Each structure stands twice: as C-alpha cells, then as structure tokens.
Amino acid sequence: MLQVNEEARLDALRQLNLLDTPPSESFDRITRMASQIFGLPIAAVSLTDQDRQWFKSRVGVEHSSIPRDKAPCAAVAESSAPLLIPDLLADECYAESILAGQGVRFYAGAPLITRDGFGLGALCVLGVEPRDASSAEMSALNDLAQIVMSQIELQHAFGRVDPLSGLPNRTQFLEDLEDLGRDQPGERRLAVLVDLASSEQLNHGTHVMGSAYIDDIVKTAARSVRSTLGAARTAYHVAATQFAFLAPPGTDERSYARLLGDALEDARRATGGQFIVTTVIGVAPFTTGETPPADILRTAHSAAHDARRSQTHIMFYSSKNDRQHRRRFNLLADFRAALSRPGELRLVFQPRIELSTGRCSGAEALLRWQHPELGNVPPGEFVPIIEQTSLARPATAWVLDTALGHLIEMRGRGVDFRLSVNVSASNLEQTDFAQHVQLLLLKHRLRPDMLELEITESAVMENAGEALSQLNALAEAGIQLAIDDFGTGYSSLAYLQRLPAHVVKIDQSFVRTLVESEREQSLVRSMITLSHDLDYRVVGEGVETEATGLLLAEMGCDEAQGYFYARPMEVADFEIWYQARLLDGGGVKRAA
C-alpha cells in the first residue's frame, strides 16, 4: 500500500511540471522570508523526487539537489506533517545524514501538500548551530508553506486555463475525463463540441478586421457558453475557436439535440449579427472509463466536422464518417512520407491531340500513388486533400522535377512534345514560385516553352494579387499557361482578359454530353469563340467518342484530350504509343 501511495505521490509531483525548472522570484521571495523569520542562513523549497531532494528555490545552498536517503524533507513529504530537529547530531536517524556531514545541526520543515493530500516536499530552514523553534516560528513556517503551495497551484492553473476565455483548456478537459472514468466508470455520457466558425470565415474576418476579430468572437462565445451551462457545470476551451462540455448524466440524445438547437439559436441572437460566422455542434456519446479521453475529443470533433455539411448544424458522431476522416488524415501523413520514399509515387502521361492534323501536340503529367498497404489510391481521393494543405507545394515540386526529368530523357530518344503540369492555388501564393520553376528548367536543360502549367480560375481568384504576379513572371519567362476546367470557376470575363494565359481547357462536364445536348453545344461554341477572341488556343477535355471529337473540330476547337484518343499511360507505354503514332503519320486512333 505504501508503494502505491508513493507512486501516486510521485505522479502528482510530476504532473505539476516543476522539477528541473528554472529559478523563480515568486518562490525565492518566500524562501528569503523564511530565512529572515528564523534568522538562519539556509532555507529552501525542497521537492521530494524518487531518489533526490530537488530545490525549486534556495538560500545559502550552492547545489540544486541532494540524495533523498536520510533527508529530513523526504520524511516531511512522506508524513505530510511538520518536522523539527533541534540537533541533527543528537538524532539517531539523521546523525549520519549528508546534511549532518556538511555541518548542518538544526532543521525545521513544513509540508507542501496538494489538495488531494499528496506531500510534495517541504519548505525548510537549516542552521549550523543547535537550537529550538517556538510555536510562533513553526506556525509562520506552515503559513509560508501554504503560500508556496498557492503559488504552485497558481502556476499550474495558468497552464490549464486559457487566458483569453478564462475557461479550463484542452489539457484540463482530458484530465477531467480521465478522473470521471476512474471515479464514475460505466456511465453513458455525451461530450459536446462547439465549433464557432469555419476556417474560411475566420481567415476572411481576420483579413478584413485583424486578429482582434477572433478574440472578440471567442470572448463573446465564452460568456454565452458559461451563461447557458450555469455555475454548476464546466465549459472548456479546447482549441482556438472550439469549446467543449459534458451533457448531464442520463441525458436523452434526441431531446438533447433539440435543446442544443435552441441554445444555438439563442447564441446567434445574443451576438446580434455581430459576427458573420456559422457555429456548429458535434456530439459524441461515450462510456466513462471505457473510451480514452483523447478519442472522446476526437470523435466530438469528427461530429462537428460533419455538422458543417448539415442543414441543422448539429450532428452526432458517425463511425462511418469518422472512418473516412481518419482515412483522409492517414493519407495525408502517409503522403508526406511517400514524397521521400522511392517507388510509391509515379507519373503517367495523357496525350493531347491537335484536331486539324491528328498529331500529338503535348501530354499532361498526372500523379499516381501506389500505397504500400492500401494499394492504388485514386487521384480523385488524395489530390483534393493534398491541395488543401501545406503538402501542395512539395507535391507540385516533386511532380515538376520528376516530369521534367522524364521529358528530357524522352527528348533524347526522339519523343518531342510539350509537357503540361497542374498547379494549385497554394503554389500561386509562393512569392518565389516562378523563380523555382525556372531553376528546374535550367536544371534539366529544357526551354521554357516546353513546359505548360495548368491553373484553374478558382485557384487564381483565391489570392488574385500574388497569383497574377507569379503568372506574369512565368509568362515573361516563356512558360506556357493554360486555364484548366474552364467554365466551372467564378472569375469574370474582364478578369480572364488580364490573365497572361495561352490555352483554355474546356471542362469535361461540358464536353461529355456535347453530342446529345444542344444547350451544351451552344455553351461550348460560345466558349471557343470567346477564347479565340482573347487569343487563347482551345482544348476540349473528356472526349470519349469519335462524334464528340468531330463536333469539337467542326466548332473550331484546336485540341482535344480524352479516353477516345488515349488513356493516361505509364512513361514507357507513352513512348511506345508516341513512336507508333509518328510511324502512322499521326492519324486519329481510338484508345485500346
């Protein structure tokens, strides 16, 4: 039992994160006061570790710790009671202690006790002469020890309370869940996570009104949550704009959902339209003592993520959706590793055909991923995830470097074409992106006009100023630019006129139903005419039938790309296809 208590005591000590921390004037002030009250040269705030006494504060002591064996402060920590030793040499237990051997004769220590009753160590005073201590002195020493504990708790609380909202933070929430599982196991409870705004809303608000905008949202929301829960229940500030709390025991999930909906409406009215944000709520059912605290918070966050796509803005945890979220998270982590591991990532090439001659005018490099455990991961799954993260930049860098390497090798074997590579919005926000592309061209000894970068209208519009700056620099360097997925973005015609692009690629959603739909034919014909008027060359994407290709050619479309001509091919297969096409004189052939 003593060993169990000692393990718990050491755990309580280490949770406070005090051991081996730098000196602090707030503790030194108390230590000096103890030395002055007793009129003694030595005083210390001594913490009893597993095998040492470590001094958080000390007066008249050069070393920062002594062995725990036969240290009086260890006895104080173990007993949680004051200890007075008038003369160490006259004490059977301490006569041969390290302190006595160093000339210490007098010791008085008052315990440092946590709220849970664990003795951490002692506030002690020492002298080189034997003496006694009055009850007034011992009482003062006890008072000072309690002040030390108040300071310890204050510092600990500072690390557990968010300074902006004044609410307990994520660490405290997880610890309280742990305590709940230990003290009241087997209860069915609901964890609620309130997510104040989407990242887009926060970014826009911060851009317009500055960083104080988020602070104001958090402060207002914290007051609202505290008011809703009342003094008897605790709300936690678990992330920058997220709060969490527990529903009362025995809460019915269906009725609680209605209650949360009403509370959400009240919160919106309370702000009076002050903030243009969409607050959502995620609810995660769990069983105390069975579900790890970190999983409780994660599942509540997963539910809140789902709530952003719901009409009610309130969602309960779904294991199916959570598996999808975890897969996306795992794919991100694994893709970062794949960038540096050979063999997982590769490029395939899909040709572009000049409609008037049937020759191959270029090819688009497309990224593929062979995951070591999941197998082939579809690009439609991993590319959109990557483009929304910081991985977009290294991914594009890898594709560019690898694609240009393939291109220079193939050119040496007579395979001569223009290479197209897709670029994300994140790339256009890089102030040195154009320079980086030019350096890669120099590295591979390729002319700038051999490379075409494909951008979407929406990517340009996300940060129009920097995007235009980079695009102009690329165009001035002689690199070709293409507007990808044309017709699906949201830029104005006036804005399109400012883009230094050379090619427009009409999105496949317009092309696939071209033969059957007169409406699509009118739209595509107008796009082609408009693009030609702006001096763009036009490419039709997603051509899957000969009739579609012929119709595009009749409309004046310059080039086409799609399964009718060729599917994306491995590098070696593309070379064979290209050479065979040269021998055939470039005639249009359906893909095998």
C-alpha positions as CSV (number, residue, x, y, z in Angstrom):
1,M,0.0,0.0,0.0
2,L,2.9,2.3,0.8
3,Q,4.4,1.7,-2.7
4,V,1.0,2.5,-4.3
5,N,0.8,5.8,-2.3
6,E,4.4,6.7,-3.3
7,E,3.6,6.1,-7.0
8,A,0.6,8.3,-6.7
9,R,2.6,11.0,-4.9
10,L,5.3,11.0,-7.5
11,D,2.7,11.1,-10.2
12,A,1.1,14.1,-8.5
13,L,4.5,15.8,-8.3
14,R,5.4,15.2,-11.9
15,Q,2.0,16.4,-13.2
16,L,2.9,19.8,-11.8
17,N,5.9,20.1,-14.2
18,L,8.0,21.8,-11.5
19,L,11.1,19.5,-11.4
20,D,14.2,20.9,-13.1
21,T,12.5,24.2,-14.0
22,P,14.5,27.5,-13.8
23,P,14.5,29.6,-10.6
24,S,11.5,31.8,-9.9
25,E,11.4,35.0,-8.0
26,S,7.9,34.2,-6.8
27,F,9.3,31.3,-4.9
28,D,12.6,32.9,-3.9
29,R,10.8,35.7,-2.2
30,I,9.1,33.2,0.1
31,T,12.3,31.3,0.8
32,R,14.1,34.6,1.8
33,M,11.2,35.4,4.1
34,A,11.5,32.1,5.9
35,S,15.3,32.6,6.3
36,Q,14.7,36.1,7.8
37,I,11.9,34.9,10.2
38,F,14.2,32.2,11.7
39,G,17.3,34.3,11.4
40,L,19.1,31.4,9.7
41,P,21.4,31.3,6.7
42,I,19.8,28.4,4.9
43,A,16.3,27.9,3.5
44,A,14.8,26.0,0.6
45,V,11.7,24.9,-1.2
46,S,12.6,21.2,-1.4
47,L,10.7,18.7,-3.6
48,T,11.0,15.0,-2.9
49,D,11.6,13.2,-6.1
50,Q,12.1,9.4,-6.5
51,D,15.8,9.4,-5.3
52,R,16.6,13.0,-4.6
53,Q,15.6,16.3,-3.0
54,W,15.4,18.9,-5.7
55,F,15.4,22.6,-4.7
56,K,13.0,24.8,-6.6
57,S,14.2,27.7,-4.5
58,R,17.2,28.0,-2.1
59,V,19.1,30.5,0.0
60,G,22.6,29.7,1.3
61,V,22.8,26.5,-0.7
62,E,25.1,26.1,-3.8
63,H,23.9,22.7,-5.1
64,S,20.4,22.2,-6.6
65,S,19.8,18.8,-5.1
66,I,20.9,16.2,-2.5
67,P,20.2,12.4,-2.3
68,R,16.8,11.6,-0.8
69,D,18.2,9.0,1.6
70,K,18.1,10.3,5.2
71,A,17.0,13.7,4.0
72,P,14.6,15.3,6.6
73,C,12.5,16.8,3.8
74,A,11.7,13.3,2.5
75,A,10.2,12.4,5.9
76,V,8.1,15.6,5.8
77,A,6.8,14.6,2.3
78,E,6.1,11.1,3.3
79,S,4.2,12.0,6.5
80,S,2.7,15.3,5.3
81,A,3.5,16.7,8.8
82,P,5.9,19.4,10.1
83,L,9.3,18.2,11.3
84,L,11.5,19.9,13.9
85,I,15.1,18.6,14.6
86,P,16.9,20.8,17.2
87,D,20.2,19.0,16.7
88,L,20.8,16.5,13.8
89,L,23.9,15.1,15.6
90,A,21.7,14.2,18.6
91,D,19.1,12.5,16.4
92,E,19.5,8.8,15.9
93,C,18.1,8.9,12.4
94,Y,19.9,11.9,11.0
95,A,23.2,11.9,12.9
96,E,25.0,10.3,9.9
97,S,23.0,12.1,7.2
98,I,24.5,14.1,4.4
99,L,23.2,17.3,5.9
100,A,24.9,16.5,9.3
101,G,28.1,15.6,7.5
102,Q,28.0,19.1,5.9
103,G,27.8,20.8,9.3
104,V,24.0,21.3,9.5
105,R,22.8,21.0,13.1
106,F,19.2,22.4,13.1
107,Y,16.3,21.6,10.8
108,A,12.7,22.7,10.6
109,G,10.3,21.8,7.8
110,A,6.7,22.4,6.9
111,P,4.9,20.1,4.4
112,L,3.9,21.1,0.9
113,I,0.6,19.3,0.5
114,T,-1.6,19.1,-2.6
115,R,-5.4,19.4,-2.5
116,D,-5.5,15.6,-2.9
117,G,-3.4,15.2,0.2
118,F,-0.1,14.3,-1.5
119,G,3.1,15.6,0.2
120,L,5.4,17.1,-2.4
121,G,8.2,18.1,-0.1
122,A,8.9,20.8,2.4
123,L,9.6,24.5,2.9
124,C,12.6,24.1,5.2
125,V,15.1,26.2,7.2
126,L,18.5,25.0,8.4
127,G,21.2,26.2,10.8
128,V,24.8,25.3,11.7
129,E,24.1,25.6,15.4
130,P,21.7,23.6,17.5
131,R,18.5,25.5,18.6
132,D,14.8,25.1,19.2
133,A,11.9,26.7,17.4
134,S,8.9,28.4,19.0
135,S,5.3,27.6,18.2
136,A,5.0,31.0,16.6
137,E,8.0,30.3,14.3
138,M,6.6,26.9,13.3
139,S,3.2,28.4,12.7
140,A,4.8,31.1,10.4
141,L,6.7,28.3,8.6
142,N,3.5,26.4,8.0
143,D,1.8,29.6,6.7
144,L,4.7,30.2,4.3
145,A,4.5,26.6,3.1
146,Q,0.8,27.1,2.3
147,I,1.8,30.3,0.4
148,V,4.3,28.1,-1.6
149,M,1.5,25.7,-2.4
150,S,-0.8,28.5,-3.5
151,Q,2.0,29.7,-5.8
152,I,2.5,26.2,-7.2
153,E,-1.3,25.8,-7.8
154,L,-1.4,29.3,-9.5
155,Q,1.4,28.4,-11.9
156,H,-0.2,25.0,-12.6
157,A,-3.6,26.6,-13.2
158,F,-2.0,29.1,-15.5
159,G,-1.1,26.2,-17.7
160,R,-4.6,24.8,-17.5
161,V,-6.7,27.9,-18.0
162,D,-7.0,29.7,-21.4
163,P,-6.1,33.4,-20.7
164,L,-8.4,34.7,-23.4
165,S,-11.7,32.9,-22.5
166,G,-10.8,32.3,-18.8
167,L,-12.0,28.7,-19.2
168,P,-10.2,25.5,-18.5
169,N,-8.2,24.3,-21.5
170,R,-7.9,21.1,-23.5
171,T,-5.4,19.6,-21.0
172,Q,-7.8,20.1,-18.2
173,F,-10.7,18.6,-20.2
174,L,-8.7,15.5,-20.9
175,E,-7.6,15.1,-17.3
176,D,-11.2,15.7,-16.0
177,L,-12.4,13.0,-18.4
178,E,-9.8,10.7,-17.0
179,D,-10.9,11.4,-13.5
180,L,-14.5,10.9,-14.4
181,G,-13.7,7.5,-15.9
182,R,-11.9,6.5,-12.7
183,D,-14.4,7.8,-10.2
184,Q,-17.7,7.0,-12.0
185,P,-17.0,4.2,-14.5
186,G,-19.6,2.7,-16.8
187,E,-21.8,5.8,-17.2
188,R,-23.3,6.7,-20.7
189,R,-22.4,10.4,-21.3
190,L,-22.4,12.9,-24.1
191,A,-19.5,15.1,-25.0
192,V,-20.4,18.3,-26.8
193,L,-18.0,20.3,-29.0
194,V,-19.0,23.8,-30.2
195,D,-17.0,25.0,-33.3
196,L,-17.6,28.7,-33.7
197,A,-16.6,29.2,-37.3
198,S,-15.2,27.6,-40.4
199,S,-11.5,28.3,-41.3
200,E,-12.7,30.3,-44.4
201,Q,-14.8,32.6,-42.3
202,L,-12.0,33.1,-39.8
203,N,-9.5,33.8,-42.5
204,H,-11.8,36.3,-44.2
205,G,-12.7,38.0,-40.9
206,T,-9.1,38.3,-39.8
207,H,-8.1,39.7,-43.2
208,V,-10.8,42.4,-43.1
209,M,-10.8,43.2,-39.3
210,G,-7.5,42.0,-38.0
211,S,-6.6,39.4,-35.3
212,A,-8.8,41.1,-32.7
213,Y,-11.8,39.7,-34.7
214,I,-11.2,36.2,-33.5
215,D,-10.5,37.4,-29.9
216,D,-13.9,39.1,-29.8
217,I,-15.7,36.0,-31.2
218,V,-14.0,33.8,-28.5
219,K,-14.8,36.2,-25.6
220,T,-18.5,36.6,-26.7
221,A,-18.9,32.9,-27.2
222,A,-17.3,32.0,-23.8
223,R,-19.7,34.3,-22.0
224,S,-22.6,32.7,-23.9
225,V,-21.5,29.2,-23.1
226,R,-20.9,29.9,-19.4
227,S,-24.3,31.6,-19.2
228,T,-26.0,28.6,-20.9
229,L,-24.4,26.0,-18.7
230,G,-24.7,27.8,-15.4
231,A,-22.3,27.8,-12.4
232,A,-22.7,24.1,-11.7
233,R,-21.3,22.9,-15.0
234,T,-17.9,23.4,-16.6
235,A,-17.1,24.5,-20.1
236,Y,-13.6,24.0,-21.6
237,H,-11.8,26.0,-24.3
238,V,-10.2,23.0,-26.2
239,A,-9.0,24.8,-29.3
240,A,-8.6,28.3,-30.7
241,T,-12.3,28.6,-31.6
242,Q,-13.7,25.5,-30.1
243,F,-15.4,24.8,-26.7
244,A,-16.4,21.5,-25.1
245,F,-18.6,20.4,-22.2
246,L,-20.4,17.3,-21.0
247,A,-24.2,16.8,-21.0
248,P,-25.7,15.9,-17.6
249,P,-25.8,12.2,-16.8
250,G,-28.8,10.3,-18.1
251,T,-29.5,12.9,-20.9
252,D,-31.7,11.6,-23.7
253,E,-29.9,12.1,-27.0
254,R,-32.9,13.1,-29.1
255,S,-34.3,15.6,-26.6
256,Y,-30.8,17.0,-26.0
257,A,-30.3,17.6,-29.8
258,R,-33.4,19.8,-29.7
259,L,-32.1,21.6,-26.6
260,L,-28.8,22.2,-28.3
261,G,-30.6,23.6,-31.4
262,D,-32.4,26.1,-29.2
263,A,-29.2,27.0,-27.5
264,L,-27.6,27.5,-30.8
265,E,-30.3,29.9,-31.9
266,D,-30.0,31.8,-28.6
267,A,-26.3,32.2,-29.1
268,R,-26.9,33.6,-32.6
269,R,-29.4,36.1,-31.3
270,A,-27.0,37.0,-28.5
271,T,-24.4,38.1,-30.9
272,G,-26.9,40.3,-32.7
273,G,-25.3,39.6,-36.1
274,Q,-22.1,41.0,-34.8
275,F,-20.0,38.2,-36.4
276,I,-20.6,36.6,-39.8
277,V,-19.8,33.0,-38.7
278,T,-21.5,29.6,-38.8
279,T,-21.4,27.9,-35.5
280,V,-21.8,24.1,-35.4
281,I,-22.1,21.5,-32.7
282,G,-20.8,17.9,-32.7
283,V,-22.0,15.4,-30.1
284,A,-20.0,12.2,-29.2
285,P,-21.7,9.6,-27.0
286,F,-19.2,7.7,-24.8
287,T,-18.9,5.4,-21.7
288,T,-16.9,6.7,-18.8
289,G,-13.8,4.6,-18.0
290,E,-14.0,2.7,-21.4
291,T,-13.4,5.4,-24.1
292,P,-10.0,7.1,-23.9
293,P,-10.3,10.8,-23.3
294,A,-8.4,11.7,-26.5
295,D,-10.8,9.5,-28.5
296,I,-13.8,11.3,-26.9
297,L,-12.5,14.7,-28.1
298,R,-11.6,13.3,-31.5
299,T,-15.0,11.8,-32.1
300,A,-16.7,15.0,-31.0
301,H,-14.5,16.9,-33.4
302,S,-15.4,14.5,-36.2
303,A,-19.1,15.1,-35.5
304,A,-18.6,18.9,-35.6
305,H,-16.9,18.4,-38.9
306,D,-19.9,16.6,-40.3
307,A,-22.2,19.3,-38.8
308,R,-20.6,21.8,-41.2
309,R,-22.2,20.0,-44.1
310,S,-25.6,19.5,-42.4
311,Q,-28.7,21.8,-42.5
312,T,-29.2,21.7,-38.8
313,H,-25.5,22.4,-37.9
314,I,-25.8,19.8,-35.2
315,M,-24.6,16.2,-35.7
316,F,-24.0,13.1,-33.6
317,Y,-20.9,11.1,-34.1
318,S,-21.0,8.7,-37.0
319,S,-18.5,5.8,-37.1
320,K,-18.8,5.6,-40.9
321,N,-17.9,9.3,-41.3
322,D,-15.2,9.1,-38.7
323,R,-13.5,6.2,-40.6
324,Q,-13.5,8.5,-43.7
325,H,-12.0,11.4,-41.7
326,R,-9.3,9.1,-40.3
327,R,-8.5,7.7,-43.7
328,R,-8.0,11.2,-45.0
329,F,-5.8,12.1,-42.0
330,N,-3.8,8.9,-42.5
331,L,-3.5,9.6,-46.3
332,L,-2.0,13.0,-45.5
333,A,0.5,11.6,-43.1
334,D,1.5,8.7,-45.5
335,F,1.7,11.1,-48.5
336,R,4.3,13.2,-46.7
337,A,6.4,10.1,-46.2
338,A,5.7,9.0,-49.8
339,L,7.4,12.1,-51.2
340,S,10.7,10.9,-49.8
341,R,10.3,7.2,-50.4
342,P,11.1,5.9,-53.9
343,G,8.6,3.7,-55.7
344,E,5.3,4.9,-54.2
345,L,4.7,8.0,-56.4
346,R,4.9,8.0,-60.1
347,L,3.7,9.9,-63.1
348,V,1.5,8.8,-66.0
349,F,1.1,10.8,-69.3
350,Q,-2.1,11.5,-71.2
351,P,-1.7,12.9,-74.7
352,R,-3.3,16.0,-76.2
353,I,-4.3,15.7,-79.9
354,E,-4.3,18.5,-82.5
355,L,-7.7,18.1,-84.1
356,S,-6.7,19.5,-87.5
357,T,-3.8,17.2,-88.0
358,G,-4.3,14.3,-85.5
359,R,-0.7,14.7,-84.3
360,C,0.2,14.6,-80.6
361,S,0.7,18.2,-79.6
362,G,1.5,17.6,-75.9
363,A,0.8,15.5,-72.9
364,E,-0.4,16.1,-69.3
365,A,1.6,14.6,-66.4
366,L,-0.7,13.1,-63.9
367,L,0.3,11.9,-60.4
368,R,-0.4,8.3,-59.2
369,W,0.2,6.8,-55.8
370,Q,0.8,3.1,-55.0
371,H,0.4,2.9,-51.3
372,P,2.4,0.1,-49.6
373,E,-0.7,-1.1,-47.7
374,L,-3.8,0.4,-49.4
375,G,-2.6,-0.3,-52.9
376,N,-3.6,2.1,-55.6
377,V,-5.1,5.3,-54.1
378,P,-7.3,7.1,-56.7
379,P,-6.1,10.6,-57.5
380,G,-9.6,11.8,-57.1
381,E,-9.3,10.9,-53.4
382,F,-5.8,12.1,-52.4
383,V,-5.2,15.1,-54.7
384,P,-8.1,17.3,-53.4
385,I,-7.0,16.5,-49.8
386,I,-3.3,17.4,-50.5
387,E,-4.3,20.6,-52.4
388,Q,-5.9,22.0,-49.2
389,T,-2.8,21.5,-47.1
390,S,0.9,22.6,-46.9
391,L,1.7,19.4,-48.8
392,A,0.5,21.0,-52.0
393,R,3.8,22.8,-52.5
394,P,6.2,19.9,-52.1
395,A,3.9,17.7,-54.1
396,T,4.0,20.1,-57.1
397,A,7.7,20.4,-56.7
398,W,8.1,16.6,-56.9
399,V,5.8,16.4,-59.9
400,L,7.6,19.2,-61.8
401,D,11.1,17.8,-61.1
402,T,10.1,14.2,-62.0
403,A,8.1,15.2,-65.1
404,L,10.9,17.4,-66.5
405,G,13.4,14.6,-65.8
406,H,11.2,12.2,-67.9
407,L,10.8,14.8,-70.6
408,I,14.5,15.4,-71.1
409,E,15.1,11.7,-71.3
410,M,12.4,11.1,-73.8
411,R,13.5,14.0,-76.0
412,G,16.9,12.3,-76.2
413,R,15.1,9.4,-77.8
414,G,13.1,11.5,-80.3
415,V,9.9,11.9,-78.3
416,D,9.3,15.6,-78.6
417,F,6.3,17.2,-77.1
418,R,5.1,20.0,-74.7
419,L,4.6,18.9,-71.1
420,S,1.6,20.0,-69.0
421,V,1.6,20.1,-65.2
422,N,-1.2,21.1,-62.9
423,V,-0.6,23.9,-60.3
424,S,-2.6,24.5,-57.2
425,A,-3.7,27.8,-55.5
426,S,-1.1,27.2,-52.8
427,N,1.7,27.3,-55.5
428,L,0.5,30.6,-56.8
429,E,0.8,32.1,-53.3
430,Q,4.5,31.3,-53.2
431,T,6.4,34.5,-53.9
432,D,9.3,32.5,-55.4
433,F,7.2,30.0,-57.4
434,A,8.1,31.4,-60.8
435,Q,11.8,31.5,-59.9
436,H,11.6,27.9,-58.6
437,V,10.1,26.7,-61.9
438,Q,12.8,28.5,-64.0
439,L,15.5,26.9,-61.8
440,L,14.0,23.4,-62.5
441,L,14.0,24.1,-66.2
442,L,17.7,25.2,-66.0
443,K,18.5,22.0,-64.0
444,H,17.0,19.8,-66.7
445,R,18.3,22.0,-69.6
446,L,14.9,22.5,-71.1
447,R,13.5,25.5,-73.0
448,P,10.7,27.3,-71.1
449,D,8.2,26.8,-74.0
450,M,8.5,23.1,-73.5
451,L,6.5,23.4,-70.2
452,E,2.9,24.3,-69.8
453,L,1.4,25.0,-66.3
454,E,-2.3,24.4,-65.9
455,I,-4.2,26.6,-63.4
456,T,-7.9,26.8,-62.5
457,E,-9.9,30.0,-62.4
458,S,-10.7,29.5,-58.8
459,A,-7.0,29.0,-57.9
460,V,-6.2,32.4,-59.4
461,M,-9.1,34.1,-57.6
462,E,-8.1,32.8,-54.1
463,N,-5.2,35.3,-53.9
464,A,-5.6,37.3,-57.1
465,G,-2.8,39.8,-56.5
466,E,0.0,37.3,-55.8
467,A,-1.3,34.8,-58.4
468,L,-1.2,37.4,-61.2
469,S,2.3,38.4,-60.1
470,Q,3.5,34.9,-60.4
471,L,1.7,34.2,-63.6
472,N,3.1,37.3,-65.3
473,A,6.6,36.3,-64.2
474,L,6.1,32.8,-65.6
475,A,4.7,34.1,-68.9
476,E,7.5,36.6,-69.3
477,A,10.0,33.7,-68.8
478,G,8.4,32.0,-71.8
479,I,6.5,29.3,-69.9
480,Q,3.1,28.4,-71.4
481,L,0.0,28.9,-69.2
482,A,-3.4,27.1,-69.5
483,I,-6.7,27.8,-67.8
484,D,-7.9,24.4,-66.7
485,D,-11.5,23.4,-66.1
486,F,-12.7,26.4,-67.9
487,G,-16.4,27.3,-67.3
488,T,-16.5,25.9,-63.8
489,G,-14.8,28.8,-62.0
490,Y,-16.2,32.1,-60.8
491,S,-13.9,34.7,-62.4
492,S,-15.4,37.5,-64.5
493,L,-14.7,37.9,-68.3
494,A,-12.9,41.1,-67.5
495,Y,-10.6,39.3,-65.1
496,L,-10.0,36.5,-67.6
497,Q,-8.8,39.1,-70.1
498,R,-6.0,40.1,-67.6
499,L,-4.6,36.5,-67.3
500,P,-1.4,36.0,-69.3
501,A,-2.6,32.6,-70.5
502,H,-2.1,30.9,-73.8
503,V,-4.5,28.0,-73.6
504,V,-8.1,27.4,-72.4
505,K,-9.2,23.8,-71.5
506,I,-12.9,23.5,-71.6
507,D,-14.0,21.3,-68.7
508,Q,-15.1,17.7,-69.4
509,S,-18.5,18.4,-67.8
510,F,-19.5,20.4,-70.9
511,V,-17.8,18.0,-73.4
512,R,-19.2,14.6,-72.3
513,T,-22.8,15.5,-73.2
514,L,-21.9,17.7,-76.1
515,V,-23.4,15.4,-78.9
516,E,-26.7,14.9,-77.1
517,S,-27.3,18.4,-75.7
518,E,-28.0,21.4,-77.9
519,R,-27.6,23.6,-74.8
520,E,-24.1,22.3,-74.2
521,Q,-23.3,22.8,-77.9
522,S,-24.3,26.5,-77.6
523,L,-22.2,26.9,-74.5
524,V,-19.1,25.2,-75.9
525,R,-19.4,27.1,-79.2
526,S,-19.6,30.4,-77.3
527,M,-16.6,29.4,-75.1
528,I,-14.5,28.6,-78.2
529,T,-15.4,31.9,-79.9
530,L,-14.7,33.9,-76.8
531,S,-11.4,32.2,-76.2
532,H,-10.3,32.7,-79.8
533,D,-11.2,36.4,-79.5
534,L,-8.9,36.6,-76.5
535,D,-6.1,34.9,-78.5
536,Y,-6.4,31.6,-76.5
537,R,-5.8,28.2,-78.0
538,V,-8.7,25.9,-77.0
539,V,-8.6,22.3,-75.7
540,G,-11.6,20.1,-75.2
541,E,-11.3,17.8,-72.2
542,G,-13.0,14.4,-71.6
543,V,-13.5,13.4,-75.3
544,E,-14.8,9.8,-75.1
545,T,-16.3,9.3,-78.6
546,E,-15.4,10.0,-82.2
547,A,-18.6,12.0,-82.7
548,T,-17.6,14.4,-79.9
549,G,-14.1,14.9,-81.3
550,L,-15.6,15.6,-84.8
551,L,-18.1,18.0,-83.4
552,L,-15.4,19.9,-81.5
553,A,-13.3,20.1,-84.6
554,E,-16.3,21.5,-86.5
555,M,-16.7,24.2,-83.8
556,G,-13.1,25.3,-84.3
557,C,-11.7,23.7,-81.2
558,D,-7.9,23.4,-81.6
559,E,-7.0,20.4,-79.5
560,A,-8.7,17.5,-77.6
561,Q,-7.8,15.2,-74.8
562,G,-9.7,12.1,-73.5
563,Y,-10.1,8.3,-73.5
564,F,-11.1,8.3,-77.2
565,Y,-7.6,9.2,-78.1
566,A,-5.6,7.6,-75.2
567,R,-5.9,6.9,-71.5
568,P,-3.2,8.0,-69.1
569,M,-0.1,5.8,-69.8
570,E,3.0,4.8,-67.9
571,V,6.1,6.6,-69.2
572,A,7.4,3.6,-71.2
573,D,3.9,2.9,-72.7
574,F,3.6,6.6,-73.6
575,E,6.9,6.4,-75.5
576,I,5.8,3.4,-77.5
577,W,2.4,5.0,-78.2
578,Y,4.1,8.2,-79.4
579,Q,6.6,6.4,-81.7
580,A,3.9,4.3,-83.2
581,R,1.8,7.4,-83.9
582,L,4.7,9.0,-85.7
583,L,5.1,6.0,-87.9
584,D,1.3,6.0,-88.7
585,G,1.5,9.7,-89.7
586,G,-0.4,10.9,-86.7
587,G,-3.8,9.6,-87.6
588,V,-6.6,9.7,-85.0
589,K,-7.0,6.4,-83.3
590,R,-9.3,5.2,-80.5
591,A,-7.6,4.2,-77.3
592,A,-7.2,0.5,-76.7
